[in-house]
Amino acid sequence: MIQTKTYKIDGVNDAELGIKRKSKLEFKLTYDNKKEIRALIAIIPGLGEDGDSYYRQKLAQSIARDLDAAVVTTNYFAVRSNPPAAKFSIDEIDELILRTVAQSINRPIPDDVELTKMGSDEIWEYLNSYLYNFIGMQKVTGKLKLNFKLPFHLTLAPPNDEYQNFGLMASLDVVNATLYAQSNPPFKVANLNGGGLAKIYVGSSHGGYIANLCAKYAPWAVDAILDNCGWNLSTDIFDKENFQPGTFRTIGFGKEIDFMHYRRDSRDNENFHLCVSDKTKWTSNSQSPNYFSRSRYEIRDLNEPSHLITQAKYPKPIFKCYHVKDDAVAPVGEKIKFYEQLKNLGFDVTLDIISDKSRVDGKFIKNIEHGMGMSIKLLVANNYEWIMDKIAKNKKPPYEPNIEFKTSQYLYKFSQKDNQVSLKCTKITD
């Protein structure tokens, strides 16, 4: 019989910015209580439809029914970054943008209107009554073109005072939920060849990126990665005039640079062109203690060569990825570079690049765009026994459950104690 248990445990604090977490780490464990379980499969949602809790639960039940595996689905830090869970808000930068664009159409917002103190419903009530209707009348009188849309920016704030930390806290949440389930199994664990539960991390797009970060920050806690179009963050973004779209789009502070270009997404109606980004504590202001510097990129960069060399000294997870050749969101070149480095360091890797429509079967792969409309159920089912066989043959070297990565400014030390991985971040002094 399929069972689902919900857990709430302590999550990691923001070690980089010294912010104490207010929310608990919540996750679900789904399994068939009549089976001996061989593996834990962590399904990691991204920023799209796979973040829907109903979809995730149905997927987990389906996998648990069909395989001798339990499924961990984690509400990692800031996973609820989409409405209706995330609410529209206005911060100081949003306010500056809104006041500037309102002034440009001769509809200045009065100084006594406190935009940053408005709740989500109040924001929309004010914008519609003060600006939307005004723009409509200006179009009727010919003072504005009929196709005019007012561009402005709002911030999506997740519940529980969470914010976009961008991968690091999220990946530790996924690892820690999986480790907790491993150490507290409510089911019978199959004892095959003296091994314990295999741990397989599965994600698409941003979820794939988080899965790969799990293998970086806690390689001993990951046996395999299944990645569908996960994107890679490269530190050389600093050397490009046109930043990699996926970076500032999702990290939240792109509006400081160009709110129309570096936003997570946009939504239009007849009179508004709304740009939105996630709430974040990071900034592009180099004078701020919250500056997202090159060093902050380096620890999140899957392709950082020196970090991969360090990672290769630990148990090596098995990596498999499906990636569309002409991916507009997650450039395949970064993934090729990542897999080439892994292979050269002795990792077992398989990169399947989907390049033409002949691979579209309407069930597993539905298109050749980012994510391919891929069935996560079939992604797991098609690769499960293949991966389990590889895990059984994958010999693990002796290791201590801690790993250090040196960046240009900080030393990051990830350590496991009592089935939880935490981070200590120390500034490097001259």
ZAMARGU-4260 file (C-alpha; in steps of 0.2 Angstrom, whole numbers, plus 5000, padded with zeros to 4 digits):
<rodrens>
0) 5000/5000/5000 | 5007/5017/4995 | 5011/5028/5010 | 5016/5046/5012 | 5023/5054/5027
5) 5027/5072/5030 | 5042/5078/5040 | 5047/5095/5046 | 5065/5097/5052 | 5078/5110/5055
10) 5085/5117/5039 | 5102/5126/5036 | 5104/5144/5040 | 5111/5156/5027 | 5130/5154/5031
15) 5135/5166/5018 | 5125/5181/5024 | 5124/5176/5042 | 5104/5176/5041 | 5095/5164/5053
20) 5082/5154/5045 | 5064/5156/5051 | 5056/5142/5041 | 5057/5123/5044 | 5063/5111/5031
25) 5048/5102/5025 | 5048/5086/5014 | 5037/5071/5010 | 5042/5053/5009 | 5032/5041/4998
30) 5034/5022/4998 | 5025/5006/4996 | 5025/4998/5014 | 5024/4980/5006 | 5040/4982/4997
35) 5058/4980/5002 | 5066/4997/4997 | 5082/4998/4987 | 5083/5016/4983 | 5079/5034/4988
40) 5074/5044/4973 | 5075/5063/4977 | 5063/5072/4964 | 5069/5090/4964 | 5057/5103/4957
45) 5062/5117/4946 | 5054/5134/4944 | 5041/5128/4932 | 5026/5116/4932 | 5036/5103/4941
50) 5035/5113/4957 | 5016/5110/4958 | 5013/5100/4974 | 4999/5090/4967 | 5009/5085/4952
55) 5024/5080/4963 | 5013/5070/4974 | 5005/5060/4960 | 5023/5057/4952 | 5030/5051/4969
60) 5015/5039/4971 | 5017/5032/4953 | 5036/5029/4955 | 5033/5021/4972 | 5020/5010/4965
65) 5030/5004/4950 | 5048/5003/4958 | 5056/4996/4974 | 5061/5014/4978 | 5055/5027/4990
70) 5053/5045/4984 | 5058/5061/4993 | 5050/5077/4988 | 5057/5092/4996 | 5050/5109/4998
75) 5068/5117/4998 | 5072/5135/5003 | 5062/5147/4991 | 5054/5133/4981 | 5037/5142/4982
80) 5043/5156/4971 | 5027/5156/4960 | 5009/5162/4963 | 4998/5159/4972 | 5011/5154/4986
85) 5022/5168/4981 | 5015/5185/4983 | 5018/5201/4973 | 5028/5214/4982 | 5037/5231/4979
90) 5054/5234/4986 | 5064/5250/4985 | 5071/5246/4967 | 5053/5241/4961 | 5047/5258/4968
95) 5060/5268/4959 | 5056/5259/4943 | 5037/5262/4945 | 5039/5280/4950 | 5050/5283/4935
100) 5039/5275/4922 | 5024/5283/4929 | 5032/5300/4928 | 5036/5297/4910 | 5018/5296/4905
105) 5014/5312/4916 | 5005/5301/4929 | 5017/5304/4944 | 5014/5294/4959 | 5010/5305/4974
110) 5025/5306/4987 | 5013/5300/5001 | 5009/5284/4993 | 5019/5271/5002 | 5021/5258/4989
115) 5033/5246/4998 | 5021/5244/5012 | 5007/5238/5001 | 5001/5220/5001 | 4999/5210/4985
120) 4980/5213/4983 | 4983/5232/4988 | 4996/5233/4975 | 4985/5227/4961 | 4970/5238/4967
125) 4981/5253/4966 | 4990/5250/4950 | 4973/5246/4941 | 4964/5261/4948 | 4978/5274/4946
130) 4988/5268/4931 | 4978/5255/4921 | 4963/5265/4919 | 4973/5281/4915 | 4982/5273/4901
135) 4966/5267/4894 | 4959/5285/4893 | 4975/5291/4886 | 4974/5279/4872 | 4956/5284/4869
140) 4961/5303/4867 | 4976/5299/4856 | 4989/5304/4869 | 4996/5287/4869 | 4998/5274/4855
145) 4985/5260/4855 | 4999/5247/4857 | 5007/5256/4872 | 5011/5245/4887 | 5018/5253/4903
150) 5034/5243/4908 | 5037/5240/4927 | 5044/5228/4939 | 5037/5218/4954 | 5045/5206/4966
155) 5038/5188/4970 | 5041/5185/4988 | 5040/5166/4994 | 5031/5163/5010 | 5039/5160/5027
160) 5051/5175/5025 | 5061/5165/5012 | 5070/5172/4997 | 5081/5167/4982 | 5097/5161/4989
165) 5101/5153/4972 | 5105/5135/4973 | 5116/5133/4988 | 5103/5132/5003 | 5091/5123/4991
170) 5103/5109/4987 | 5108/5107/5006 | 5089/5105/5010 | 5087/5091/4997 | 5103/5082/5003
175) 5097/5084/5021 | 5080/5078/5018 | 5087/5063/5009 | 5099/5059/5023 | 5085/5060/5036
180) 5074/5048/5026 | 5089/5036/5024 | 5093/5036/5043 | 5074/5035/5048 | 5066/5023/5036
185) 5048/5019/5040 | 5050/5004/5028 | 5060/4988/5026 | 5077/4991/5018 | 5083/4978/5006
190) 5100/4971/5011 | 5108/4968/4994 | 5127/4964/4994 | 5128/4973/5011 | 5124/4990/5004
195) 5111/5002/5010 | 5099/5013/5001 | 5105/5020/4985 | 5102/5038/4983 | 5097/5045/4966
200) 5094/5063/4963 | 5082/5068/4948 | 5079/5086/4942 | 5074/5096/4926 | 5081/5113/4922
205) 5084/5122/4939 | 5080/5106/4947 | 5094/5098/4937 | 5106/5112/4942 | 5101/5109/4961
210) 5104/5090/4959 | 5122/5093/4952 | 5125/5105/4966 | 5120/5091/4978 | 5134/5080/4971
215) 5146/5095/4973 | 5143/5099/4991 | 5140/5082/4998 | 5147/5069/4985 | 5147/5055/4998
220) 5128/5057/5000 | 5124/5055/4981 | 5125/5039/4971 | 5118/5045/4955 | 5111/5060/4946
225) 5098/5060/4932 | 5097/5077/4924 | 5085/5084/4911 | 5091/5100/4903 | 5099/5106/4920
230) 5108/5122/4917 | 5126/5126/4923 | 5132/5143/4930 | 5149/5148/4924 | 5160/5160/4933
235) 5165/5168/4916 | 5149/5177/4916 | 5159/5191/4923 | 5169/5192/4907 | 5154/5193/4896
240) 5145/5209/4891 | 5129/5200/4889 | 5127/5190/4904 | 5120/5172/4903 | 5101/5174/4903
245) 5098/5161/4916 | 5109/5169/4929 | 5101/5186/4933 | 5084/5180/4927 | 5082/5168/4942
250) 5094/5176/4955 | 5083/5191/4957 | 5094/5206/4956 | 5094/5208/4938 | 5082/5223/4939
255) 5097/5233/4946 | 5105/5231/4929 | 5091/5231/4917 | 5074/5226/4924 | 5066/5222/4906
260) 5081/5211/4901 | 5086/5203/4916 | 5070/5198/4924 | 5064/5180/4928 | 5048/5182/4916
265) 5036/5194/4910 | 5017/5195/4909 | 5007/5207/4898 | 4989/5213/4897 | 4982/5227/4887
270) 4990/5241/4896 | 5004/5234/4907 | 5021/5225/4903 | 5025/5217/4920 | 5042/5211/4923
275) 5045/5200/4939 | 5059/5193/4948 | 5061/5183/4964 | 5065/5191/4981 | 5083/5190/4985
280) 5096/5196/4998 | 5109/5197/4985 | 5114/5213/4976 | 5125/5218/4961 | 5131/5233/4972
285) 5150/5230/4975 | 5150/5241/4991 | 5136/5231/4999 | 5141/5216/5011 | 5127/5206/5001
290) 5137/5209/4985 | 5136/5193/4974 | 5154/5193/4969 | 5164/5182/4958 | 5168/5171/4973
295) 5149/5168/4976 | 5148/5163/4958 | 5163/5151/4960 | 5155/5140/4974 | 5139/5139/4963
300) 5149/5135/4947 | 5148/5117/4942 | 5162/5119/4929 | 5175/5126/4941 | 5190/5115/4937
305) 5199/5116/4954 | 5182/5112/4963 | 5179/5097/4951 | 5197/5091/4956 | 5193/5092/4974
310) 5176/5083/4971 | 5184/5069/4962 | 5194/5064/4977 | 5177/5058/4985 | 5165/5044/4980
315) 5160/5048/4962 | 5142/5048/4958 | 5135/5042/4942 | 5130/5056/4930 | 5117/5054/4916
320) 5109/5069/4907 | 5097/5072/4893 | 5100/5089/4885 | 5092/5097/4870 | 5105/5103/4857
325) 5097/5120/4854 | 5092/5124/4872 | 5088/5142/4873 | 5088/5142/4892 | 5102/5131/4897
330) 5116/5131/4883 | 5121/5114/4879 | 5140/5120/4877 | 5141/5122/4896 | 5134/5104/4899
335) 5146/5097/4887 | 5161/5106/4895 | 5154/5099/4912 | 5153/5081/4907 | 5170/5082/4898
340) 5178/5087/4914 | 5169/5074/4924 | 5174/5060/4912 | 5193/5066/4912 | 5192/5065/4931
345) 5186/5047/4931 | 5167/5049/4933 | 5155/5038/4925 | 5145/5050/4914 | 5132/5048/4900
350) 5127/5064/4890 | 5112/5061/4878 | 5110/5076/4867 | 5094/5077/4858 | 5096/5085/4841
355) 5082/5081/4830 | 5063/5078/4830 | 5066/5059/4827 | 5068/5057/4846 | 5051/5064/4849
360) 5039/5050/4854 | 5025/5060/4862 | 5027/5050/4878 | 5045/5052/4885 | 5051/5066/4874
365) 5037/5078/4868 | 5047/5092/4859 | 5065/5098/4857 | 5064/5114/4867 | 5071/5117/4884
370) 5065/5102/4895 | 5058/5093/4880 | 5041/5091/4890 | 5050/5076/4897 | 5040/5063/4907
375) 5049/5062/4924 | 5041/5046/4927 | 5048/5038/4912 | 5065/5047/4915 | 5066/5037/4931
380) 5058/5021/4925 | 5069/5020/4909 | 5085/5022/4919 | 5082/5015/4936 | 5089/4997/4934
385) 5103/5003/4923 | 5108/5015/4937 | 5106/5003/4951 | 5117/4991/4942 | 5130/5004/4940
390) 5129/5009/4958 | 5131/4991/4964 | 5148/4991/4954 | 5154/5008/4959 | 5167/5006/4972
395) 5168/5020/4985 | 5185/5025/4992 | 5187/5029/5010 | 5181/5047/5015 | 5177/5059/5028
400) 5160/5067/5027 | 5166/5085/5024 | 5173/5094/5009 | 5181/5111/5007 | 5181/5123/4992
405) 5192/5138/4990 | 5186/5153/4980 | 5194/5169/4976 | 5188/5177/4993 | 5180/5163/5004
410) 5183/5146/5010 | 5167/5135/5010 | 5167/5120/5021 | 5153/5107/5020 | 5152/5095/5034
415) 5140/5081/5039 | 5136/5078/5057 | 5121/5068/5064 | 5114/5066/5046 | 5114/5084/5042
420) 5126/5093/5030 | 5130/5111/5035 | 5141/5125/5029 | 5154/5136/5036 | 5159/5150/5026
425) 5175/5159/5030 | 5183/5175/5022 | 5201/5172/5016 | 5213/5185/5024 | 5229/5190/5016
</rodrens>
